[in-house]
Amino acid sequence: MIARTVLLALLPVAGVFGFSNTIPFVAWSSKSSNVLDRLSPSTHPNHDALLESITKDESICSFDAIFVIDHPGLHNSDLRGLHPSCGVSTAIQNAPSSRQLPHVERKIVSKDSLPEGIASQCGFALVDIRPENGEWSFDGNKKHILTMSMPPIEGPVKHRKIVMSEHEQLIAGALEKLAVLSPSHLVLYSGSPLLSQKRQLSEFDPDYDFSSEDDDPVFYANAVVAPADGSIFQRYQLLTPALIISLLVVFFILIPVLVLGITALASIQSPLRSEAPSGYSAHEKKVQ
């Protein structure tokens, strides 16, 4: 019974560790695609292996345009919080082929060479798109692979929901332009580690270089920082995963074991005095 209770108590802890260092990965296409149909929605793949399987598929070159969207700090909860009628949700629902992988394992240091690999493999023209760009200009004689880096999203849940709504409008506007310029297209939308996580890693790994992020002024200009005012819960993240795990261990393992031990000790009863056995006479024993 105790072992069963311990296992049930460890299930939330296993869930926290199981989804750590993961990002959401969403892909959809304007036509039926073997690239997406071969991806199992129930898998928990590695990000690098997932991109490798996509680039190795021969049908990847059949699209006129491939749109790669990178969103630092994106969580699966951010996508679940989108309104069903928003542009991104509508595009995924109406797509002939789509895949949504909510928890894809991705290392903080990951060399994403998907755009360059597809460009060299299929002869696509590589174009970098900014979220705030108004007009797109394509060469009608070439196929294109477009890359767009979104501003990072971070902060408390209420703030993330507001920021995600603004980012979704930028992505929806880009999707409308893509549908007009390239009716045959594939969209790959995924999260990535925040710059703060990369900075923390650099303290332990001196060989890691994040100067490319520091040299990008647009990255910082579009970054939305959590407001400094408000309650302490809005300014600081108090319930960290480590604290939540510690509370679960204390309340569901240590305290039940302690209560069980105290109850067992309290149930022990000992006689206050020892009674003489039957037939025993203290006077006769003294005479002898």
C-alpha positions as CSV (number, residue, x, y, z in Angstrom):
1,M,0.0,0.0,0.0
2,I,2.8,2.4,0.9
3,A,4.7,1.6,-2.4
4,R,1.5,2.2,-4.3
5,T,1.1,5.6,-2.6
6,V,4.7,6.6,-3.3
7,L,4.3,5.7,-7.0
8,L,1.1,7.7,-7.4
9,A,2.9,10.7,-5.7
10,L,5.8,10.5,-8.1
11,L,3.6,10.6,-11.2
12,P,3.4,14.5,-11.2
13,V,7.2,14.6,-10.6
14,A,7.8,12.3,-13.6
15,G,5.5,14.5,-15.7
16,V,7.5,17.6,-14.8
17,F,10.8,15.9,-15.7
18,G,9.3,14.3,-18.8
19,F,8.4,17.6,-20.4
20,S,11.5,19.6,-19.4
21,N,13.6,20.9,-22.2
22,T,10.8,20.4,-24.8
23,I,9.3,22.7,-27.3
24,P,6.1,22.5,-29.4
25,F,6.4,21.7,-33.1
26,V,3.5,22.4,-35.5
27,A,3.6,21.8,-39.3
28,W,0.9,22.1,-41.9
29,S,0.8,22.3,-45.7
30,S,-1.5,23.6,-48.4
31,K,-1.7,20.2,-50.1
32,S,-1.5,16.6,-49.0
33,S,2.1,15.8,-48.0
34,N,3.9,12.6,-47.2
35,V,6.4,14.7,-45.2
36,L,3.8,15.3,-42.5
37,D,1.7,12.1,-42.9
38,R,4.7,10.0,-42.0
39,L,5.2,11.8,-38.7
40,S,3.4,10.0,-35.9
41,P,1.5,12.5,-33.6
42,S,2.1,10.3,-30.6
43,T,5.9,10.3,-30.7
44,H,8.2,12.3,-28.4
45,P,11.1,12.8,-30.9
46,N,14.3,14.8,-30.7
47,H,14.2,18.1,-32.6
48,D,17.4,17.4,-34.6
49,A,16.2,13.9,-35.6
50,L,12.8,15.4,-36.6
51,L,14.4,18.0,-38.9
52,E,16.7,15.4,-40.4
53,S,13.7,13.1,-41.2
54,I,12.0,16.1,-42.9
55,T,15.0,17.1,-45.0
56,K,15.6,13.5,-46.2
57,D,12.1,13.2,-47.6
58,E,12.2,13.7,-51.4
59,S,8.7,15.3,-51.5
60,I,10.0,18.3,-49.6
61,C,11.2,19.8,-52.9
62,S,7.7,19.7,-54.4
63,F,6.5,22.8,-52.6
64,D,6.9,26.2,-54.1
65,A,7.7,27.7,-50.7
66,I,8.6,26.5,-47.2
67,F,8.0,28.8,-44.3
68,V,10.1,28.2,-41.2
69,I,9.0,30.1,-38.1
70,D,11.2,30.2,-35.0
71,H,9.6,31.4,-31.7
72,P,11.9,31.7,-28.7
73,G,10.3,30.8,-25.4
74,L,7.2,29.3,-27.0
75,H,5.3,26.7,-24.8
76,N,2.6,24.3,-25.7
77,S,0.3,26.1,-23.3
78,D,0.7,29.2,-25.4
79,L,-0.7,27.4,-28.5
80,R,-3.5,25.8,-26.5
81,G,-4.5,29.3,-25.3
82,L,-5.1,30.6,-28.9
83,H,-8.7,31.3,-29.9
84,P,-10.0,28.6,-32.2
85,S,-11.0,31.2,-34.8
86,C,-7.7,33.0,-35.0
87,G,-5.6,32.9,-38.1
88,V,-3.1,30.3,-37.0
89,S,-5.7,27.9,-35.6
90,T,-7.8,28.3,-38.8
91,A,-4.9,27.6,-41.0
92,I,-4.0,24.4,-39.2
93,Q,-7.6,23.2,-39.1
94,N,-8.2,23.8,-42.8
95,A,-4.8,22.3,-43.9
96,P,-5.0,19.0,-45.9
97,S,-2.0,17.7,-43.9
98,S,-0.9,18.8,-40.5
99,R,1.0,17.5,-37.5
100,Q,1.1,18.9,-33.9
101,L,3.8,17.6,-31.6
102,P,3.4,19.3,-28.3
103,H,6.6,18.0,-26.6
104,V,9.7,17.8,-28.8
105,E,13.0,17.4,-27.0
106,R,15.4,20.2,-28.0
107,K,18.8,21.0,-26.6
108,I,19.6,24.6,-25.6
109,V,22.5,24.5,-28.0
110,S,21.2,23.2,-31.3
111,K,22.5,24.1,-34.7
112,D,19.4,24.5,-36.8
113,S,20.6,24.0,-40.4
114,L,17.1,23.1,-41.8
115,P,16.8,26.2,-44.1
116,E,20.3,25.9,-45.5
117,G,19.9,22.1,-46.0
118,I,16.7,22.4,-47.9
119,A,18.0,25.4,-49.9
120,S,21.0,23.4,-51.1
121,Q,19.1,20.2,-51.6
122,C,16.2,21.6,-53.6
123,G,17.8,24.7,-55.1
124,F,15.5,27.0,-53.1
125,A,16.3,30.7,-52.6
126,L,16.8,31.5,-49.0
127,V,14.9,34.6,-47.8
128,D,14.8,36.1,-44.3
129,I,11.5,37.6,-43.3
130,R,11.0,40.1,-40.4
131,P,7.7,40.0,-38.6
132,E,7.1,43.7,-39.1
133,N,7.9,43.7,-42.9
134,G,5.0,45.1,-45.0
135,E,5.6,43.9,-48.5
136,W,7.2,40.7,-49.7
137,S,9.0,40.4,-53.1
138,F,9.6,37.0,-54.6
139,D,11.4,35.9,-57.8
140,G,8.7,34.2,-59.7
141,N,11.2,31.8,-61.4
142,K,12.5,30.3,-58.2
143,K,11.2,28.4,-55.2
144,H,11.8,29.9,-51.8
145,I,12.4,28.9,-48.3
146,L,11.4,31.7,-45.9
147,T,12.7,32.0,-42.3
148,M,11.1,34.3,-39.7
149,S,12.3,34.7,-36.1
150,M,9.6,35.9,-33.8
151,P,10.3,38.1,-30.8
152,P,10.8,36.1,-27.6
153,I,7.9,35.4,-25.3
154,E,8.3,35.1,-21.6
155,G,6.8,36.3,-18.3
156,P,3.8,35.2,-16.2
157,V,0.8,33.4,-17.7
158,K,-1.4,36.4,-18.0
159,H,1.3,38.5,-19.7
160,R,2.2,35.6,-22.0
161,K,-1.4,35.3,-23.2
162,I,-1.5,39.0,-24.2
163,V,1.9,38.8,-26.0
164,M,1.0,35.6,-27.7
165,S,-2.2,37.2,-29.1
166,E,0.0,40.0,-30.6
167,H,2.5,37.5,-32.0
168,E,-0.3,35.4,-33.5
169,Q,-1.5,38.4,-35.5
170,L,1.9,38.9,-37.0
171,I,2.1,35.2,-37.9
172,A,-1.4,35.3,-39.4
173,G,-0.6,38.3,-41.5
174,A,2.5,36.5,-42.8
175,L,0.5,33.4,-43.6
176,E,-2.0,35.5,-45.7
177,K,0.9,36.9,-47.8
178,L,2.3,33.4,-48.2
179,A,-1.0,32.0,-49.4
180,V,-1.2,34.7,-52.1
181,L,2.4,34.5,-53.3
182,S,2.8,30.7,-53.0
183,P,-0.4,28.6,-53.0
184,S,1.7,25.4,-52.7
185,H,3.6,25.9,-49.4
186,L,4.7,24.1,-46.2
187,V,4.8,25.8,-42.8
188,L,7.1,24.6,-40.0
189,Y,6.4,26.4,-36.7
190,S,8.4,25.6,-33.5
191,G,9.7,27.1,-30.3
192,S,13.3,27.5,-29.3
193,P,15.3,28.3,-26.1
194,L,15.3,31.9,-24.8
195,L,18.5,34.0,-24.9
196,S,18.6,34.0,-21.1
197,Q,18.9,30.2,-21.2
198,K,21.8,30.4,-23.6
199,R,23.5,33.0,-21.4
200,Q,23.2,30.7,-18.4
201,L,24.7,27.9,-20.4
202,S,27.6,30.1,-21.4
203,E,28.6,30.3,-17.8
204,F,29.2,26.6,-17.7
205,D,30.4,26.1,-21.4
206,P,33.0,28.7,-22.3
207,D,33.1,27.4,-25.9
208,Y,29.5,28.4,-26.5
209,D,29.2,31.7,-28.5
210,F,26.0,33.6,-28.5
211,S,27.4,36.8,-30.2
212,S,25.1,36.3,-33.1
213,E,22.1,37.0,-30.9
214,D,23.8,40.0,-29.3
215,D,24.5,41.6,-32.8
216,D,20.9,41.5,-33.8
217,P,19.3,44.8,-32.8
218,V,15.9,43.8,-34.1
219,F,15.9,40.8,-31.8
220,Y,16.1,43.2,-28.8
221,A,13.8,45.9,-30.3
222,N,11.0,43.4,-30.7
223,A,11.6,41.7,-27.4
224,V,8.6,42.1,-25.1
225,V,9.7,42.2,-21.4
226,A,7.3,41.5,-18.6
227,P,6.1,44.6,-16.8
228,A,7.9,45.6,-13.6
229,D,4.8,46.8,-11.8
230,G,2.1,44.6,-10.3
231,S,2.1,42.0,-7.5
232,I,5.0,39.9,-6.6
233,F,3.6,36.9,-8.5
234,Q,3.6,39.1,-11.7
235,R,7.1,40.3,-11.2
236,Y,8.8,37.0,-10.1
237,Q,8.4,33.4,-10.8
238,L,8.0,31.9,-7.3
239,L,6.6,28.5,-8.2
240,T,9.6,27.1,-10.0
241,P,9.7,23.4,-11.1
242,A,12.3,22.7,-8.4
243,L,10.0,24.2,-5.7
244,I,6.9,22.4,-7.0
245,I,8.8,19.0,-6.9
246,S,10.0,19.7,-3.4
247,L,6.5,20.5,-2.2
248,L,5.1,17.3,-3.8
249,V,7.8,15.2,-2.2
250,V,7.2,16.7,1.2
251,F,3.4,16.6,1.2
252,F,2.9,13.3,-0.6
253,I,5.9,11.2,0.7
254,L,7.6,12.6,3.8
255,I,4.5,13.8,5.7
256,P,2.5,10.5,5.1
257,V,5.4,8.4,6.2
258,L,5.9,10.6,9.3
259,V,2.2,10.4,10.2
260,L,2.2,6.7,9.7
261,G,5.2,6.3,12.0
262,I,3.8,8.5,14.7
263,T,0.5,6.6,14.5
264,A,2.2,3.3,14.8
265,L,4.2,4.4,17.8
266,A,1.1,5.8,19.5
267,S,-0.7,2.5,19.1
268,I,1.8,0.6,21.1
269,Q,0.4,-0.2,24.6
270,S,2.5,-1.4,27.6
271,P,1.1,-2.5,31.0
272,L,1.6,0.0,33.8
273,R,2.5,-2.7,36.4
274,S,3.2,-6.4,36.2
275,E,0.9,-8.8,37.8
276,A,2.1,-11.8,39.8
277,P,1.5,-15.2,38.2
278,S,-1.4,-17.3,39.5
279,G,-0.5,-19.4,42.5
280,Y,2.3,-17.2,43.6
281,S,2.4,-16.2,47.3
282,A,4.9,-13.6,48.5
283,H,4.5,-14.8,52.2
284,E,5.5,-18.4,51.4
285,K,8.4,-17.1,49.3
286,K,9.6,-15.0,52.2
287,V,9.4,-18.0,54.7
288,Q,11.4,-20.2,52.5
